[in-house]
Amino acid sequence: MFKSKINVAKTDTLLGENTIIEGTIRSQASMRIEGRVVGEVRCDGDLTVGEKANVESHITARNVTIAGKVKGDVTASGKLAITSTGQLIGNVSAASLTIEEGAVFSGTSMMSTAANEPAKKQQEVSG
């Protein structure tokens, strides 16, 4: 189950529940989104989309955890995890993909050893 507690040691940037951002967000550190984002998110660290978050964005990050709603493509150089409360409508490119029971995923997934390398396996998944 997704824990809503914030690990301060692993979260450098927090976009709060009442925050709305339109445009491009770039971060060299880890980030947690609890509010609404429309645009593009580029994070060199780990990105967590909280349970109350609503993100309409193309996301690029090292590891991504989705517990809220995301509409857009996600590229993770490491792991992408969609929790039981998470919803992802968009395409995925990741080295590892975990989808918990109850999660929603509608799109195409491409699995590779790194997000920038050619995909080893592609499959169509609709949820």
N, C-alpha and C positions, 0 to 999 in steps of 0.2 A: 504494500500500500504506500502511496505517496505521502511523505512527511512534509507538512507545511512549515516546519521550523527552518529558519535560515541558518546555514552554517557560515558564520562570519569569516572563518578562515578560508573558505572556498568561494565566497561571493564578494566581489569587489565593487560591483555596481548594482543597485536595486532601483528598478522603476516601479514605484508604488501603485497601489490599486486605483487611486484617483488620478493617475497620470495618463495623459494622452499625448502621443508623439507622432508627428507626421514628417516623413523624410528619411534620411539615411542615418543609422546609428553605427558607429565604428568603435570597437573596444579592443584593447590589447590584453585585457584581463577577463575574468569570468563575470557573467551577468545573470541577473534574475529579473524576469518581467512579470509583474502582477497586474499591470494596467493594460492600456490599448495602444498598439503600435500599427501604423499604416506606413509602408515604405519598404526599406531594406535594412536588414540587420547583419552586420559582419563582426564576428567576435572571434578573436584568436584563442580565447580560453573556452570554458564550458558555458553553455547557455541553458537556463531553466525557464520554461514558460509555465508559470504558476496556474493553479486551478481556476482562478477568476480572470485570468488574462485572455485577451482577444487580440490576436495578431494576424494582420493581413499583410504579409511580407514574404520576400525571398530571404531565407535565413542561411547563413554560412557560419559554421562554428566547428570547434574541435569535437566536443561531445554535446549532444542536445537531448534534453528531457522535456517532453511535452505532457503537461497535466491539464492544460487549458485548451483553447481553440486556436488552431493555426490554419490559415488559408493561404497557400503559397508553396513554393518549392523549398525543400530543405536539403542542404549539402553538409554532411558531417564527415570530417576526415577520420573520426573514430566511431563512436557508438551513438545511435539514435534510439531512444527509448520512448514509447508512447504508453503512459500509465492508463489505468482503468478509467480515469476521468478525462483522458486526453482525446482530442479530435484533430486529425490532420487530413485536410483536403488539398492534395498536391502531390508532386513527385518527389522521390527520395533518392539520394545518392549517399551511401554510407558504407563503412567497412563492416559494421555490425548493426543489426536491426532487431529490437525487441518490442513486441506488441502484447500488452497485457489483456486478459479477458475483459470485455466491456469497453475497450477502446474502439475508436472509429478511425479507419484509414481508408481513403479512397484515392487511388493514384497508382503510379508505377514506381517500383523500387529497383534500383540498380545497386548490386552489392560488389564491392571491390576491396582490395587491401588498403587502398588509399583513395580518397575522393577524386584525386586528379589523374589516377591511372585508369586505363580502360576497364570497363565492367567485366567481371568474370561471369556474372549470372544476372539475367533480367527476368522479372516475372510481373504479371499484371495482377493486382489485388484490388478488390472493391469491397467496401464494408458497408 
